[in-house]
Amino acid sequence: MSDRSLGGHALVGNERPSRAFAKNRVCREPNCTTRLSIYNNGKYCYQHEPMAVPRTRGRKIA
């Protein structure tokens, strides 16, 4: 064995738990019965979420 070994530390995740929202929420779109995740803070499912334009920091989107 070599005496030039390295030590390490265990990888640890974030100490704070993930933010959770109410259970059994349903998409607000009429006639949509998709249940939302407790980790999704939105009001709509992926299919019905209104389009949002990302901030581009000075760049123009073609």
N, C-alpha and C positions, 0 to 999 in steps of 0.2 A: 504494500500500500504506500501511496505517496503522502508525504506530510504537507502537501500543498492543496489540500481539499478546501472546498468552499462550504460555508454554512448558509442556511436559508431560513425564510419565514413562511409559515403557512399562508396561503391566499385566503383572504377574508372578504366577504361581500360587504355591501353597505349595511351598516348597523341599524338603520332606520327601516321599518317595514314598508312595503309598498302601500300607496294610498288606495283605499278601496271605497266604493260607492254602494248605494243601495242594491239589494238583490232583486231579481225578477223584474227589472225595468224592461220596457218594450219600446221599440222604435216609435217615434211620434208621427211618422208618416201614416196617413189613413190606410187601412187594410193591410198594413205590414205587421206581421206577428213575430218578427225577429227579436229574440231576447238579447239585451246588451250585457256585455261582460261587466263584472263588478269593478274592473280596472279601467273601463272606458267611461270618462266623465261627460261624454257627449249626449245629445238627446236623440240622435239618429244612428241607424246602422250604417255600415260602410256604403251600401248601395244608395242611400238617400241623404247622406251628409252633403250639405251645400258645398260647392266648389270654393276653395280658398286659394288665393294667389299668394305664393310664398314671397317673403321679403328678399329682394335680390341684391341689396346693398349697392345701388348705383348702376347695375347692369340692366339692360333692356332685354326682355324675352321676345324673341322674334315671332 
